[in-house]
Amino acid sequence: MTINQEKMWITLKEYVIITIALFIQALAWIAFLIPSEIVGGGITGLSGLLYFVTDIPMGIINLAFNVVLILISIKSLGKSFGIKTAYSLIIVSFFLTLLQSLITEPVVDDRFLS
């Protein structure tokens, strides 16, 4: 393998791991927290609160708030970090929207288990 091929495989592995982690995060929010009306902190928590008030899908709200953060991260932390951040925010927003349309009932009935 050449150096470029090795770098490509390393980058691909990073993005696969990031994607799996984002799916798990979105699944946790949509399957457990949101049906139990529990929100966390940060932009995703704010997105959850606004979803309860407006019925706009969490993914859309999450992406809208994070556009500014994407631009700031690209400018201050560099192109490579900014690209991974942008990818992460777009993918988690996609998963939130997708899973919210697929999972309509709580996975568990007890809020304390969420």
C-alpha positions as a printed NumPy array, in Angstrom:
array([[  0.   ,   0.   ,   0.   ],
       [  1.189,   3.463,  -0.761],
       [  1.145,   6.266,   1.761],
       [ -1.859,   7.878,   0.058],
       [ -3.811,   4.613,   0.177],
       [ -3.006,   4.206,   3.867],
       [ -4.169,   7.757,   4.587],
       [ -7.345,   7.096,   2.624],
       [ -8.107,   3.931,   4.627],
       [ -7.41 ,   5.686,   7.924],
       [ -9.704,   8.544,   6.944],
       [-12.396,   6.115,   5.794],
       [-12.195,   4.234,   9.116],
       [-12.506,   7.514,  11.019],
       [-15.634,   8.48 ,   9.103],
       [-17.194,   5.023,   9.542],
       [-16.613,   5.192,  13.311],
       [-17.959,   8.753,  13.446],
       [-21.063,   7.7  ,  11.492],
       [-21.765,   4.724,  13.777],
       [-21.358,   6.901,  16.875],
       [-23.689,   9.549,  15.451],
       [-26.323,   6.922,  14.687],
       [-26.142,   5.665,  18.277],
       [-26.428,   9.229,  19.59 ],
       [-29.458,   9.988,  17.415],
       [-31.052,   6.66 ,  18.343],
       [-30.634,   7.414,  22.05 ],
       [-32.266,  10.824,  21.649],
       [-35.165,   9.65 ,  19.51 ],
       [-35.844,   6.25 ,  21.09 ],
       [-35.41 ,   7.137,  24.752],
       [-35.105,  10.821,  25.631],
       [-37.57 ,  12.623,  23.35 ],
       [-40.513,  10.201,  23.858],
       [-40.025,  10.593,  27.613],
       [-39.857,  14.382,  27.211],
       [-36.341,  14.478,  28.635],
       [-33.798,  16.843,  27.128],
       [-30.093,  17.258,  27.705],
       [-27.848,  20.217,  27.289],
       [-26.293,  21.885,  24.317],
       [-27.68 ,  22.483,  20.865],
       [-29.33 ,  19.048,  20.71 ],
       [-31.135,  19.719,  23.989],
       [-32.269,  23.102,  22.704],
       [-33.432,  21.38 ,  19.52 ],
       [-35.462,  18.97 ,  21.638],
       [-37.119,  21.806,  23.541],
       [-37.976,  23.644,  20.346],
       [-39.331,  20.43 ,  18.831],
       [-41.796,  20.151,  21.724],
       [-42.955,  23.729,  21.141],
       [-42.985,  23.868,  17.323],
       [-43.215,  20.239,  16.06 ],
       [-40.38 ,  21.023,  13.632],
       [-38.19 ,  17.893,  13.381],
       [-35.193,  17.955,  15.714],
       [-32.758,  17.336,  12.875],
       [-33.767,  20.497,  11.051],
       [-33.563,  22.629,  14.191],
       [-30.226,  21.06 ,  15.125],
       [-28.748,  21.747,  11.703],
       [-30.017,  25.33 ,  11.638],
       [-28.362,  26.17 ,  14.958],
       [-25.133,  24.415,  14.082],
       [-24.488,  26.141,  10.748],
       [-22.933,  29.071,  12.603],
       [-20.82 ,  26.721,  14.708],
       [-19.608,  24.921,  11.587],
       [-18.406,  28.173,  10.05 ],
       [-16.658,  29.226,  13.257],
       [-14.922,  25.854,  13.621],
       [-13.65 ,  25.899,  10.055],
       [-12.267,  29.396,  10.502],
       [-10.681,  28.924,  13.925],
       [ -9.647,  25.257,  14.046],
       [ -8.718,  24.586,  10.457],
       [-10.188,  23.037,   7.388],
       [ -9.668,  19.388,   8.375],
       [-11.364,  19.706,  11.756],
       [-14.085,  21.877,  10.289],
       [-14.88 ,  19.333,   7.601],
       [-15.271,  16.524,  10.141],
       [-17.409,  18.792,  12.295],
       [-19.608,  19.74 ,   9.35 ],
       [-19.928,  16.088,   8.361],
       [-20.874,  15.134,  11.917],
       [-23.496,  17.828,  12.277],
       [-25.091,  17.059,   8.924],
       [-25.145,  13.304,   9.548],
       [-26.512,  13.539,  13.105],
       [-29.208,  15.936,  11.863],
       [-30.075,  13.461,   9.115],
       [-30.255,  10.559,  11.585],
       [-32.376,  12.601,  14.02 ],
       [-34.866,  13.444,  11.274],
       [-34.914,   9.915,   9.846],
       [-35.295,   8.138,  13.175],
       [-37.904,  10.615,  14.382],
       [-40.107,   9.614,  11.453],
       [-39.491,   5.881,  12.043],
       [-39.731,   5.657,  15.843],
       [-43.073,   7.063,  16.916],
       [-43.605,   5.191,  20.195],
       [-41.37 ,   5.162,  23.281],
       [-39.057,   2.163,  23.514],
       [-39.614,   1.968,  27.268],
       [-42.649,   3.093,  29.243],
       [-40.803,   4.138,  32.388],
       [-39.154,   7.572,  32.193],
       [-36.542,   6.554,  34.736],
       [-35.278,   3.864,  32.367],
       [-34.731,   6.487,  29.687]])
